[in-house]
Amino acid sequence: MPNALPVLYSFRRCPYAMRARLALVASGQSCELREVVLKNKPAEMLQASPKGTVPVLLTEDGTVLEQSLDVMLWALRRNDPRRWLQPGTGTLQDMLALVAACDDDFKPQLDRYKYPDRHADGGEPARERGAQFLRGLEARLSATPHLAGAHATLADAAVVPFVRQFAMVDPAWFDAQPWSHLRAWLSGWTASDLFERAMHKYAPWKTGETGVDFPPN
């Protein structure tokens, strides 16, 4: 049975869900958001996507999108008023390559840095490995205001939730690094109206309830 609106299963603090919500806000794509408690995942979400991670988007025709980048591209290909798919520097494929480096190289080091007790190579060694990626971002941002040119794009929105998490592990250390452009970029994003709307807090969804309208007004 078709949905009246796309249904998004999300968890506010998950960076993957965060990037999906940012793209939905940027595109103006309405959906029914169902906030998930990860320790008690709803059966409806698991039925749609047995992998059990967020975000999960069910489109109006019942198609299931299980990856955050797929949700971003789906929303922006429907409507892209901010030109997030049109980088000022490079191509869409270049942006996707940067996102892949974030997901495949940086995110594992972030996890090891954030949870050193879970990883033999965690803590400061992981922080240094993760810092290599951040130095690359600093170099980009010293040349242009955003990661792919003069205006914000999918690349910025996909990467910023993970940089934010990294910075929050040890803010004093992060602030002491020679990354003035990266810090300004991160502060600009987290202080923006778009980010505030994407990070709006919702009560957990329960079976039988209707989810909330997203994005918020």
Steps between C-alpha positions, in 0.01 A plus 500: 500500500651836402594743776350847504850628584843339509570349843840565659627292790764709671702543819590857580863448606600256225724684250370292210141590586613859553634534146178354360290749698719789383433408138127466563493847656708646217275348234178592679387137468220426747490166675362323804785471749505216750763551769655167597639376831792286384474267800137431410475514123143489367393185319376711208849637439661156525244357261585768246874481562635201697844662529357691796685829456376848420411678286239296317270675255185347353398697193139557401504193275652279770859504375743459792815714515738361762809717452532860609665611176217341299248699705695820436520442125133398479386820673734733311422349161136581568573859596833677540437872556835547675691328216649238731554267204674773298844563651683818416825304489526152354217260422233300679728197475777698671260580785395136528867399516553738793195357676633149441832599658307634800298182536769243421811660649405774747196341669690188619763723661227714657352186659841392631570848636157535659495151653864413583399223740345306211803511272861398557612778265262762638553828681778736393636283214154495345469873558816560301383278216169685494680833507653420161155522345427823687824656374376432149173675579689797644699526178181498294335760721802729487439524125118522491233571763349153460634158413407520133510870422330824593167354610407210727438165334420138572868455590478742791172362632621140476831564677412756767316264741814286528737795547263626768523167684878499476521854639274410792724219628761747631395858418809654659731291283296573187501873571878497546566364151603737216170450323341844505313450173365161608380638834330796331332265252381269777371790711318646202320174438404425859373858551289497184121496484521196271699304757267606780197377304673172418588448867154574643418264790207260478351245737559137403246358256275215610318245290151618413591866520540739210850640472576871506504727199857567388668740435364719779373844405 
